[in-house]
Amino acid sequence: MLKSKIVWWLLFCVCGVSLFACGGGGGDGEEMSEGTVLPAAPMAGGAAHALFLKADGTLWSSGANDFGQLGDGTTTGRETLAQVGSDNNWSRVASGYFSNLGLKSDGTLWAWGNNRSGSLGDGSTADILLPTQIGNDSDWGTMDLKSSHAVAIKTDGSLWESKDTNGFVQVGSDQDWQRIAVGYDYTLALKTDGSLWAWGKNYFWQLGDGTSIERPDPIQIGAAKDWIDISAGFSHSMAIKSDGTLWGWGENQYGQVGATGITSSPVQVGSDRNWAKATAGYGHTLGLKRDGSLWAWGINNFHQLADFQEGASLLPVQIGSATDWANIVAGEESCFAMKTDGSVWSWGFNNSGQLGLGTAGSKKSPVLVAAEATWNRIFVGPTHVVARQTDGFWWGWGSNINSQLGDGTDLNKDLPVKLLDQSDWDQFALGDRVTCATKTDGTLWCWGRTPLNSLPFYGSPVQIGTDADWTLITAGRGYDSYLLGIKTDGSLWAWGGYYLDGSTSPQQTPVQFGIDTDWASVDAGSGHALAIKADGTLWSWGRNADGELGLGLPALDQSVPAQVGSDTDWSQCASGEGFSIARKTDGTLWAWGTNNAGRLVTGTTYGSYLPVQIGTDSDWQGVSAGSSYAVAQKADGSLWHWGVPLYNVGTLNSDMPGLSTPTRIGTSLDWAVSTAGGQSYGIGLKVDGSLWSWGTNINGQLGDGSAFVENPTRVMLP
């Protein structure tokens, strides 16, 4: 069972800093001990992308992808997290501006992304779109990179550097190197004796030797041998000594060094002696104290300093009041931090979705990084969705203008939000502006309202009547929204909109539909409904302008259920907009009504007033109908759709040419349940409990924060 927060490796994998040693803790009132070197953080931030390493050894990425830095084989950016390949033996990663290095648990070194300077070490200058092993060595210990070069240390303490197509070349012969931090065209390093070394460009005094002279080879910075941690940003550097003091040097235009005056050599930041870590970004710095408090300073143009109101700060300012922070990473202009519970949070610049939150747009305070969850129940309406995780919590997303999500607001939700009322809900029926649900005790509850205002507005669940024998409910779509339900005695009930037992006025409370007590299932569409009785017969009523009732008669509406043919082997029914689909016990699919956009799959543009079989396949396992298309899955776990095609779903034009034969969506064979939403979108549940969505997303019903998704995309928790 997965929690709503990702628990990540306590590893260090960061653009700008790499560590061998692990240790420390902090937070929750337990202060980190003096001289502790923090464990590695499970995130790495580049210019506009990020990597996240999970406890199971899998690697995930999001953000910009112009050079293949997401490692998915494409150059298409992505705002949502997706796994990098399928390997689960990643142990450490480092991100440059547009590229990455990764270590696996077997000691092999891998690279991908921008390689136009040849610095990734594969002997070429071609960009690498997938993680590619560099050489055959399996004794790499740590590594880092930035823009034009990469540096690594082997387990024997030797130092290696890659600047061009010659690959990694050993730097000197010393074997006492311990830590490295790569900045923009310069490098910092620590030896096992605690001495500090630097080399490379030095325009902004970033080497810390008191000059601006370029150093092609490592030189020692000062005589101190009590350095325990280092970080290299774009052109400023930060380091911590064993006594907990913090030091900085290099470019200080925005106060990113944290000190005033000349910063051509290490200067102490304040007088505090309880710093645990500092990481340098482009023009800002993040700091972590031993008491678990989080600090930032420097430029604040993208809220790197979180809620700080000024454009920059020359001194460290605390971010919030929490004292359970455990590790930090500064990307170029993005920020990442981990808490003691293993959760990862991000804020700052987010133009490409690099914060891993599922959407773009900068964040001015730490936000929990999107987490995947496992689900076991989904209910889909015209414009909103309700689903349950395996941990029992109910979530909702999509349209919420009438508080139909039950989250205490009337704002649409692009990402899943927890329902405020976490009662023992059982079944949900989602209309355009209303949500109804039954509890496990059989009682019926509703909130929101119908478009006709036939039901009162409820901001939170209100019980409908006192009966405790409801077993199944369904909601119609469109302006004439209505609700249908079946009780334990097999009786059929309706309330809300029209088409109810001959009535032309809406009902605010459930009324019984006829006297029959053998109803087994029911599905409400856009103005018409289908139901199956216990004997396998199929019945329909409501609007019939397109022959969607399947009675062989056009344009004759039905106010009471009428039998569709004489067959007694119907097992499932789905009502769309002007058309209907049903499945028989032999696994065949049948459809009738309008054939605009090919939704009947007859191969013609003509509709049918009677059920016609869809192809000859007899292995259909489930089917659902959207406004102008259908989604179904087969017994082999494959997913199919027809009608308005996926790439045209966003137009909502039901008269456009569509898919006239069932067309497979992707190649996966692990679909368990699929549902077509009311406004041309789909939601699917896989056998592993993952939830996926695709199609149009006008009201945020896909739950991923995007405008339109052509292919199934995993629904993540915010």
MARMAR-105677 format. One record per residue (C-alpha): residue in one letter; y negated, z, x. Coordinates in steps of 0.25 Angstrom, whole numbers, padded with zeros to 4 digits, always signed. Layout:
N
AYZX ...
// end
This chain:
718
M+0000+0000+0000 L-0013-0004+0006 K-0026+0004+0004 S-0039-0002+0001 K-0044+0000+0015 I-0038-0007+0027 V-0032+0002+0037 W-0034-0005+0051 W-0029-0003+0065 L-0036+0007+0073 L-0038-0004+0084 F-0050-0009+0091 C-0053-0024+0088 V-0067-0027+0089 C-0077-0038+0093 G-0084-0031+0105 V-0074-0019+0109 S-0059-0018+0112 L-0052-0005+0115 F-0038-0001+0121 A-0039+0013+0118 C-0037+0019+0104 G-0040+0033+0099 G-0050+0041+0091 G-0052+0044+0076 G-0064+0050+0070 G-0069+0051+0056 D-0067+0061+0045 G-0073+0072+0054 E-0064+0070+0066 E-0073+0066+0078 M-0067+0056+0088 S-0065+0063+0102 E-0074+0060+0114 G-0070+0048+0122 T-0061+0042+0111 V-0060+0027+0111 L-0059+0022+0097 P-0047+0014+0092 A-0049-0001+0090 A-0055-0005+0077 P-0048-0014+0067 M-0059-0025+0066 A-0066-0035+0074 G-0079-0042+0071 G-0084-0055+0076 A-0097-0062+0073 A-0093-0065+0058 H-0078-0062+0057 A-0070-0049+0058 L-0055-0046+0061 F-0048-0034+0055 L-0035-0028+0061 K-0026-0021+0051 A-0016-0010+0054 D-0004-0019+0052 G-0009-0028+0063 T-0014-0039+0055 L-0027-0045+0058 W-0038-0049+0047 S-0051-0057+0048 S-0063-0061+0040 G-0077-0068+0042 A-0081-0081+0049 N-0071-0090+0054 D-0079-0102+0060 F-0070-0101+0073 G-0057-0096+0067 Q-0060-0082+0070 L-0053-0077+0058 G-0040-0082+0064 D-0035-0088+0051 G-0034-0103+0056 T-0047-0107+0049 T-0062-0107+0052 T-0065-0103+0037 G-0072-0089+0036 R-0067-0079+0027 E-0074-0066+0020 T-0060-0060+0017 L-0050-0054+0027 A-0038-0062+0030 Q-0027-0059+0039 V-0027-0066+0053 G-0013-0073+0053 S-0001-0064+0050 D+0001-0056+0063 N+0002-0041+0062 N+0001-0037+0077 W-0014-0038+0080 S-0018-0026+0088 R-0033-0029+0092 V-0043-0040+0089 A-0057-0043+0094 S-0068-0052+0088 G-0078-0061+0095 Y-0089-0067+0088 F-0080-0079+0083 S-0066-0076+0089 N-0056-0065+0091 L-0045-0059+0100 G-0033-0052+0095 L-0022-0044+0102 K-0009-0042+0096 S+0000-0030+0097 D+0009-0038+0107 G-0003-0039+0117 T-0006-0054+0115 L-0020-0059+0113 W-0025-0068+0102 A-0038-0076+0099 W-0045-0084+0089 G-0058-0089+0084 N-0070-0096+0092 N-0065-0100+0106 R-0075-0110+0110 S-0078-0103+0123 G-0063-0102+0126 S-0064-0087+0126 L-0052-0084+0117 G-0043-0087+0129 D-0034-0098+0124 G-0039-0108+0134 S-0046-0117+0123 T-0060-0118+0117 A-0054-0120+0103 D-0057-0110+0092 I-0044-0103+0088 L-0042-0101+0073 L-0029-0092+0073 P-0026-0081+0083 T-0020-0087+0095 Q-0013-0080+0107 I-0021-0080+0120 G-0011-0082+0131 N+0003-0075+0132 D-0001-0062+0137 S+0003-0050+0129 D-0004-0039+0137 W-0018-0039+0131 G-0024-0026+0128 T-0038-0028+0122 M-0049-0039+0121 D-0062-0043+0116 L-0071-0055+0114 K-0085-0059+0109 S-0090-0073+0110 S-0087-0081+0123 H-0077-0072+0130 A-0065-0063+0127 V-0060-0051+0136 A-0047-0044+0136 I-0039-0033+0143 K-0025-0033+0145 T-0016-0021+0145 D-0016-0020+0160 G-0031-0018+0160 S-0035-0032+0165 L-0047-0039+0159 W-0047-0053+0154 E-0058-0062+0149 S-0059-0076+0142 K-0071-0084+0142 D-0066-0099+0142 T-0054-0107+0141 N-0048-0100+0154 G-0043-0089+0144 F-0042-0075+0148 V-0045-0072+0163 Q-0044-0059+0170 V-0057-0052+0174 G-0055-0046+0187 S-0042-0038+0191 D-0045-0024+0186 Q-0035-0018+0176 D-0043-0006+0171 W-0050-0013+0159 Q-0049-0005+0146 R-0059-0010+0136 I-0068-0023+0134 A-0079-0027+0125 V-0084-0041+0124 G-0098-0044+0120 Y-0106-0058+0119 D-0103-0064+0133 Y-0101-0050+0140 T-0090-0040+0141 L-0089-0025+0142 A-0076-0018+0148 L-0071-0004+0151 K-0061+0000+0162 T-0051+0011+0161 D-0060+0020+0170 G-0071+0020+0159 S-0081+0010+0167 L-0089+0000+0159 W-0089-0015+0163 A-0096-0027+0159 W-0098-0042+0161 G-0104-0055+0155 K-0117-0059+0150 N-0128-0048+0151 Y-0141-0054+0144 F-0143-0042+0136 W-0138-0031+0146 Q-0125-0030+0138 L-0117-0028+0151 G-0125-0015+0153 D-0127-0016+0168 G-0142-0015+0167 T-0144-0030+0169 S-0143-0043+0162 I-0135-0050+0172 E-0122-0057+0168 R-0110-0051+0174 P-0098-0061+0175 D-0089-0050+0180 P-0087-0035+0175 I-0096-0025+0181 Q-0096-0010+0178 I-0107-0005+0170 G-0112+0008+0176 A-0103+0018+0182 A-0099+0026+0170 K-0084+0027+0167 D-0084+0034+0154 W-0085+0022+0145 I-0075+0022+0133 D-0079+0011+0124 I-0087-0002+0124 S-0092-0013+0115 A-0099-0026+0117 G-0108-0033+0107 F-0116-0046+0107 S-0125-0041+0118 H-0125-0026+0118 S-0114-0016+0122 M-0110-0002+0118 A-0101+0008+0125 I-0096+0023+0123 K-0093+0033+0134 S-0082+0044+0134 D-0093+0054+0130 G-0096+0047+0117 T-0109+0042+0121 L-0113+0028+0117 W-0120+0017+0126 G-0125+0004+0124 W-0132-0008+0131 G-0136-0022+0130 E-0145-0030+0120 N-0152-0020+0111 Q-0161-0028+0102 Y-0156-0022+0089 G-0153-0008+0095 Q-0138-0011+0096 V-0137-0003+0109 G-0142+0009+0101 A-0152+0013+0112 T-0166+0009+0116 G-0172+0005+0129 I-0165-0004+0140 T-0150-0006+0137 S-0146-0014+0149 S-0136-0003+0153 P-0128+0007+0144 V-0138+0017+0137 Q-0133+0028+0128 V-0134+0027+0113 G-0141+0040+0108 S-0135+0053+0113 D-0122+0054+0104 R-0109+0057+0111 N-0100+0054+0100 W-0099+0039+0099 A-0085+0033+0097 K-0087+0018+0097 A-0098+0008+0097 T-0097-0007+0094 A-0107-0018+0097 G-0110-0029+0088 Y-0121-0040+0089 G-0133-0032+0087 H-0127-0019+0082 T-0118-0008+0086 L-0108+0001+0078 G-0105+0015+0083 L-0095+0025+0079 K-0096+0040+0082 R-0084+0050+0085 D-0087+0057+0071 G-0084+0044+0064 S-0098+0040+0061 L-0102+0025+0061 W-0115+0020+0068 A-0123+0007+0070 W-0135+0002+0077 G-0142-0011+0081 I-0146-0022+0071 N-0143-0021+0056 N-0146-0035+0051 F-0132-0036+0044 H-0131-0021+0041 Q-0123-0018+0054 L-0130-0004+0053 A-0125-0003+0038 D-0135+0004+0029 F-0146+0006+0040 Q-0158+0000+0034 E-0165-0005+0047 G-0163-0018+0054 A-0158-0012+0067 S-0156+0002+0073 L-0158+0006+0087 L-0150+0019+0085 P-0136+0021+0079 V-0136+0023+0064 Q-0125+0029+0056 I-0118+0020+0046 G-0115+0029+0034 S-0110+0043+0035 A-0095+0041+0036 T-0088+0048+0048 D-0074+0041+0047 W-0077+0028+0055 A-0067+0026+0066 N-0070+0012+0072 I-0081+0002+0073 V-0083-0013+0076 A-0096-0021+0077 G-0095-0036+0074 E-0106-0045+0078 E-0114-0040+0065 S-0103-0034+0057 C-0098-0020+0058 F-0084-0014+0056 A-0079+0000+0056 M-0066+0007+0053 K-0064+0021+0047 T-0054+0032+0050 D-0046+0028+0038 G-0044+0014+0044 S-0053+0006+0035 V-0062-0004+0040 W-0077-0006+0036 S-0087-0017+0039 W-0102-0020+0037 G-0113-0029+0042 F-0113-0044+0043 N-0103-0051+0034 N-0108-0065+0033 S-0093-0071+0034 G-0085-0059+0028 Q-0082-0053+0042 L-0083-0039+0037 G-0070-0041+0030 L-0075-0038+0016 G-0071-0050+0009 T-0085-0055+0007 A-0097-0059+0015 G-0111-0052+0016 S-0115-0041+0025 K-0112-0026+0022 K-0122-0015+0025 S-0112-0004+0025 P-0097-0003+0029 V-0088-0009+0019 L-0073-0007+0019 V-0066-0020+0024 A-0058-0028+0014 A-0044-0023+0013 E-0032-0030+0007 A-0024-0022-0004 T-0011-0024-0011 W-0012-0026-0026 N-0001-0026-0037 R-0009-0029-0050 I-0020-0039-0053 F-0027-0042-0066 V-0036-0055-0066 G-0047-0058-0076 P-0057-0069-0078 T-0067-0063-0067 H-0061-0050-0062 V-0049-0044-0057 V-0042-0031-0057 A-0031-0027-0047 R-0023-0015-0043 Q-0019-0012-0028 T-0005-0006-0025 D-0012+0007-0023 G-0015+0007-0038 F-0030+0005-0037 W-0037-0005-0046 W-0047-0015-0041 G-0056-0025-0048 W-0065-0037-0044 G-0073-0049-0050 S-0082-0049-0062 N-0088-0035-0066 I-0100-0038-0074 N-0095-0029-0085 S-0088-0019-0076 Q-0075-0025-0079 L-0070-0021-0065 G-0072-0006-0068 D-0079-0003-0055 G-0091+0004-0061 T-0100-0008-0059 D-0103-0022-0066 L-0104-0030-0053 N-0094-0041-0050 K-0085-0037-0038 D-0081-0047-0028 L-0071-0038-0021 P-0061-0028-0027 V-0067-0015-0032 K-0059-0003-0037 L-0059+0000-0052 L-0066+0013-0055 D-0055+0017-0065 Q-0042+0018-0057 S-0034+0022-0069 D-0019+0018-0071 W-0022+0004-0076 D-0011-0005-0079 Q-0015-0019-0085 F-0029-0026-0084 A-0035-0036-0093 L-0048-0043-0087 G-0057-0051-0096 D-0070-0057-0092 R-0078-0044-0093 V-0068-0034-0097 T-0056-0027-0091 C-0046-0020-0099 A-0034-0012-0094 T-0022-0004-0098 K-0018+0009-0091 T-0003+0013-0088 D-0004+0022-0100 G-0006+0010-0109 T-0021+0012-0113 L-0031+0001-0113 W-0045+0001-0106 C-0056-0009-0105 W-0069-0010-0097 G-0080-0021-0096 R-0082-0030-0108 T-0078-0043-0114 P-0088-0055-0114 L-0090-0054-0129 N-0093-0039-0128 S-0081-0037-0138 L-0077-0025-0129 P-0087-0014-0126 F-0092-0013-0111 Y-0085-0003-0103 G-0089+0000-0089 S-0076+0008-0086 P-0063+0008-0093 V-0063+0012-0108 Q-0050+0014-0116 I-0047+0004-0127 G-0041+0012-0139 T-0031+0023-0137 D-0018+0015-0136 A-0009+0017-0124 D+0001+0005-0126 W-0006-0007-0119 T+0003-0015-0110 L-0004-0028-0107 I-0018-0033-0108 T-0025-0046-0105 A-0040-0051-0106 G-0045-0065-0111 R-0055-0073-0103 G-0069-0079-0107 Y-0080-0076-0116 D-0070-0072-0127 S-0063-0062-0119 Y-0052-0053-0126 L-0041-0044-0122 L-0026-0044-0127 G-0016-0033-0125 I-0002-0030-0128 K+0004-0016-0131 T+0017-0009-0128 D+0022-0013-0142 G+0020-0028-0139 S+0007-0029-0148 L-0004-0038-0145 W-0019-0033-0145 A-0032-0040-0143 W-0047-0036-0141 G-0060-0041-0136 G-0063-0056-0139 Y-0059-0066-0149 Y-0045-0072-0153 L-0040-0059-0159 D-0031-0059-0171 G-0040-0069-0178 S-0053-0061-0176 T-0066-0067-0172 S-0072-0055-0166 P-0069-0047-0154 Q-0061-0034-0154 Q-0066-0022-0146 T-0052-0015-0148 P-0038-0020-0147 V-0033-0026-0160 Q-0018-0030-0162 F-0015-0045-0161 G-0005-0047-0173 I+0007-0038-0175 D+0017-0043-0165 T+0022-0033-0155 D+0030-0042-0145 W+0019-0047-0136 A+0023-0047-0121 S+0011-0053-0114 V-0002-0059-0116 D-0013-0066-0109 A-0028-0069-0113 G-0035-0081-0109 S-0048-0088-0112 G-0048-0087-0127 H-0033-0088-0129 A-0021-0079-0126 L-0007-0080-0124 A+0004-0070-0126 I+0019-0069-0125 K+0029-0061-0134 A+0041-0053-0130 D+0050-0065-0135 G+0043-0075-0125 T+0035-0082-0135 L+0021-0087-0131 W+0009-0085-0140 S-0006-0089-0140 W-0019-0087-0147 G-0034-0089-0146 R-0042-0101-0142 N-0035-0115-0142 A-0045-0125-0139 D-0037-0131-0127 G-0023-0128-0133 E-0022-0116-0124 L-0014-0109-0135 G-0002-0119-0133 L+0000-0120-0148 G+0000-0135-0149 L-0013-0135-0156 P-0027-0138-0151 A-0040-0130-0154 L-0034-0120-0164 D-0037-0106-0159 Q-0027-0095-0163 S-0031-0081-0167 V-0017-0076-0167 P-0005-0078-0157 A+0002-0091-0159 Q+0016-0094-0152 V+0015-0105-0142 G+0028-0114-0144 S+0041-0107-0146 D+0046-0104-0132 T+0050-0090-0129 D+0051-0090-0114 W+0036-0087-0111 S+0034-0076-0100 Q+0019-0077-0096 C+0006-0083-0102 A-0008-0086-0096 S-0020-0090-0104 G-0031-0098-0097 E-0044-0104-0102 G-0039-0115-0112 F-0025-0115-0106 S-0012-0107-0106 I-0001-0105-0096 A+0013-0098-0099 R+0025-0096-0091 K+0040-0096-0096 T+0051-0087-0092 D+0057-0099-0085 G+0045-0099-0075 T+0039-0112-0081 L+0024-0113-0084 W+0017-0119-0096 A+0003-0122-0100 W-0006-0127-0111 G-0020-0129-0115 T-0031-0136-0108 N-0028-0143-0095 N-0042-0144-0089 A-0040-0143-0074 G-0025-0145-0075 R-0023-0130-0079 L-0010-0135-0088 V-0004-0143-0076 T+0000-0154-0085 G-0004-0165-0075 T-0014-0170-0086 T-0028-0166-0091 Y-0023-0164-0105 G-0020-0150-0110 S-0009-0145-0119 Y-0008-0138-0132 L+0007-0134-0129 P+0013-0127-0117 V+0016-0137-0106 Q+0025-0134-0093 I+0017-0133-0080 G+0026-0141-0071 T+0041-0138-0070 D+0041-0126-0061 S+0049-0114-0066 D+0045-0103-0056 W+0032-0099-0061 Q+0030-0084-0060 G+0017-0081-0065 V+0004-0088-0071 S-0010-0085-0075 A-0022-0093-0080 G-0036-0093-0076 S-0048-0100-0083 S-0044-0114-0079 Y-0032-0113-0069 A-0019-0106-0068 V-0012-0098-0057 A+0003-0095-0056 Q+0014-0091-0046 K+0028-0095-0044 A+0041-0087-0042 D+0040-0090-0027 G+0026-0083-0026 S+0018-0096-0025 L+0004-0097-0032 W+0000-0109-0040 H-0012-0113-0048 W-0017-0125-0056 G-0029-0129-0065 V-0043-0128-0059 P-0039-0128-0044 L-0042-0117-0035 Y-0053-0125-0027 N-0060-0128-0040 V-0058-0114-0047 G-0072-0110-0043 T-0079-0121-0051 L-0073-0115-0064 N-0072-0130-0070 S-0060-0130-0079 D-0061-0145-0082 M-0060-0149-0067 P-0047-0156-0062 G-0038-0145-0058 L-0024-0143-0052 S-0014-0150-0062 T-0002-0144-0055 P+0001-0130-0050 T-0004-0129-0036 R+0000-0119-0026 I-0010-0109-0020 G-0007-0107-0006 T+0007-0105+0000 S+0010-0091-0002 L+0023-0086-0009 D+0019-0072-0012 W+0011-0072-0024 A+0015-0062-0035 V+0005-0063-0046 S-0007-0073-0048 T-0018-0073-0059 A-0028-0083-0062 G-0042-0077-0065 G-0051-0081-0077 Q-0061-0089-0069 S-0052-0097-0060 Y-0047-0088-0049 G-0034-0082-0045 I-0028-0069-0041 G-0015-0067-0034 L-0006-0056-0030 K+0004-0058-0019 V+0017-0050-0017 D+0011-0042-0005 G+0001-0036-0015 S-0011-0045-0010 L-0021-0050-0020 W-0027-0064-0018 S-0038-0072-0026 W-0043-0086-0027 G-0053-0095-0035 T-0067-0093-0040 N-0073-0080-0038 I-0086-0080-0047 N-0085-0065-0050 G-0078-0060-0038 Q-0064-0060-0045 L-0057-0064-0032 G-0060-0051-0026 D-0063-0057-0012 G-0079-0058-0013 S-0079-0073-0012 A-0084-0084-0021 F-0072-0093-0022 V-0058-0093-0015 E-0050-0105-0014 N-0037-0099-0009 P-0031-0085-0012 T-0038-0074-0005 R-0034-0060-0004 V-0041-0049-0012 M-0046-0038-0003 L-0051-0024-0006 P-0066-0022-0002 
// end
